[in-house]
Structures are given as C-alpha cells and as structure tokens.
Amino acid sequence: MRLTPTASDTASKSTVDFLQTEILRRICFLDYQPGYQLKEAELAREFGVSRTPVRDAISRINHLGLVETRNGVGTVVVALTAAQVRHVYDMRLQLATLIGSLSPRVVTQADREAGQLLLQQAQALSCDFDPRRYIEINHHLHELIADLIGNSTLLSFWWQTYYQAASTWYLVSNQLGSEVAQALVAELEEINTALKHGDVAAIGFIQRTHIGYGYQRIENQLLSPNAK
C-alpha cells in the first residue's frame, strides 16, 4: 500500500486547489450569481483539464453550501439562507479576535506598503465608486490579513467563512455604493496604524469591529423584515 504521495498526486491536488479557488473567487465576486449553472465540461475546456479535477473542486465547494446539485438541472450556485449567513458572521466575529493570539506572523515593511497602497485605492474609490473595484480592494485586504495568520487551522476557517460570507456582503455593497467605500477607508486607516506599530492583535479587533458593521448592514438590507 502506497503511503507517500507521488508527483502526479501532488499535481492533481494543486490543480483541484487552483480550480476551487478560482470558482470560489467568481462566486464571491458575483461573476457566478445564484442560479448560475456550473458546467463541468465547459470549465474543463476553459482550464485545459479533464472533468475529474473540476468535479472534485465543485464537490469541495458544495460542502461550503455555495452550490448544490439539482435533479435535471445540474450544479448551480445558491445563496446562503438567512440563518446560514447569521451563523457564518457569528463565526467570523469570533475568529477575528484570535488573529493576534494564535502564532501571528511578524509585520514586515512589505505588509505596511501593501496596506498603504490599499488605503490609497480605497480613498480613490470613495470619490468614484465602482462595485467591481470595491470587491477587488476588499479581497486584497482579506489576503493581506490572512497572510498575517500563523495558525494553519485558524487560517483555513478564516478563508472558509470569508468565501461563505463574501457574495452576500458584496451584494449589499453594490446596493450601498459610496457608503461602504467610506467605511473601507476608515477600516484601512485603522489597519495601517496597527501595521505601523506591528500590532496584529489590534488588526484582529479592528476586523471584528468592521465585520460587525458589515453584518449590521446585511441585516438591514437583506435579512430584516423591513429589508428593501
């Protein structure tokens, strides 16, 4: 019985990982909106792979509740229920406070420069809002913060809950426009201050605060009985 992975095993896992990340990114960025059908054959042709890694990647995404297989239709993108959204945000609020306490990575000059660049981009966005650009900046901010997480288990859950929450949050951001752009500027100003002092714990609490604000906007815009 073979216990160690071969080169082909590693390559296959890498392909599935890439496909999973790319499909998730498209769902989060609202390129694939609820109701969109994921067609294995088309995705396989696009990425130049067999249908097997595509099927494996979609199977992983299915476990996040972002797609489902329907008889006679195939695999389609779905929106989380109100209860699921609340559960995801409850988890994200708790996870954020752990960022600075579970083996965080030391802040580098490159991190500080990345934070400053994102702040400049957010400031420009607040003057000329573009929904797609907002999503991209917010995603890069999440990547910056995720890269500071030293605990691999925390990092896995952090990404998982981000993917589960992102499309819902970005849908709301499209509705609110400049309001969320201004909130992003405020968040990045606080994060840049924490980066300047190398305070990853503060970044975690800043994240918790702004995740909470975002959660409240989702409640008001989508989940409450009086939502528009």
WOWO-V246233 format. One record per residue. N is the residue number from 1. NEAR is the number of other ideal C-beta (glycine too) atoms within 12 Angstrom. Layout:
((N & NEAR) (N & NEAR))
This chain:
((1 & 3) (2 & 7) (3 & 6) (4 & 8) (5 & 12) (6 & 11) (7 & 10) (8 & 12) (9 & 14) (10 & 13) (11 & 15) (12 & 21) (13 & 19) (14 & 19) (15 & 27) (16 & 27) (17 & 20) (18 & 23) (19 & 34) (20 & 34) (21 & 23) (22 & 26) (23 & 39) (24 & 34) (25 & 29) (26 & 29) (27 & 41) (28 & 34) (29 & 29) (30 & 28) (31 & 20) (32 & 29) (33 & 23) (34 & 20) (35 & 18) (36 & 25) (37 & 23) (38 & 39) (39 & 21) (40 & 27) (41 & 18) (42 & 18) (43 & 33) (44 & 22) (45 & 13) (46 & 17) (47 & 22) (48 & 13) (49 & 25) (50 & 19) (51 & 23) (52 & 18) (53 & 29) (54 & 32) (55 & 28) (56 & 27) (57 & 39) (58 & 35) (59 & 24) (60 & 25) (61 & 38) (62 & 24) (63 & 17) (64 & 32) (65 & 27) (66 & 41) (67 & 38) (68 & 26) (69 & 19) (70 & 15) (71 & 8) (72 & 7) (73 & 16) (74 & 21) (75 & 30) (76 & 25) (77 & 34) (78 & 28) (79 & 29) (80 & 31) (81 & 17) (82 & 19) (83 & 12) (84 & 22) (85 & 33) (86 & 23) (87 & 19) (88 & 34) (89 & 36) (90 & 20) (91 & 25) (92 & 39) (93 & 27) (94 & 21) (95 & 34) (96 & 39) (97 & 25) (98 & 29) (99 & 40) (100 & 31) (101 & 19) (102 & 23) (103 & 17) (104 & 27) (105 & 24) (106 & 17) (107 & 31) (108 & 16) (109 & 13) (110 & 16) (111 & 31) (112 & 25) (113 & 17) (114 & 26) (115 & 37) (116 & 22) (117 & 21) (118 & 34) (119 & 30) (120 & 20) (121 & 27) (122 & 35) (123 & 22) (124 & 20) (125 & 32) (126 & 27) (127 & 15) (128 & 15) (129 & 27) (130 & 21) (131 & 25) (132 & 17) (133 & 27) (134 & 39) (135 & 32) (136 & 26) (137 & 36) (138 & 38) (139 & 32) (140 & 24) (141 & 39) (142 & 38) (143 & 23) (144 & 35) (145 & 42) (146 & 33) (147 & 26) (148 & 41) (149 & 32) (150 & 21) (151 & 22) (152 & 14) (153 & 15) (154 & 30) (155 & 26) (156 & 16) (157 & 25) (158 & 35) (159 & 30) (160 & 26) (161 & 36) (162 & 39) (163 & 36) (164 & 35) (165 & 41) (166 & 40) (167 & 39) (168 & 40) (169 & 43) (170 & 38) (171 & 32) (172 & 35) (173 & 39) (174 & 27) (175 & 22) (176 & 27) (177 & 22) (178 & 21) (179 & 23) (180 & 35) (181 & 30) (182 & 22) (183 & 32) (184 & 40) (185 & 30) (186 & 22) (187 & 36) (188 & 37) (189 & 24) (190 & 28) (191 & 38) (192 & 31) (193 & 21) (194 & 31) (195 & 34) (196 & 20) (197 & 18) (198 & 21) (199 & 24) (200 & 35) (201 & 22) (202 & 28) (203 & 42) (204 & 34) (205 & 24) (206 & 32) (207 & 39) (208 & 29) (209 & 24) (210 & 33) (211 & 37) (212 & 23) (213 & 27) (214 & 38) (215 & 31) (216 & 22) (217 & 31) (218 & 35) (219 & 22) (220 & 19) (221 & 27) (222 & 31) (223 & 25) (224 & 16) (225 & 9) (226 & 9) (227 & 15) (228 & 13))
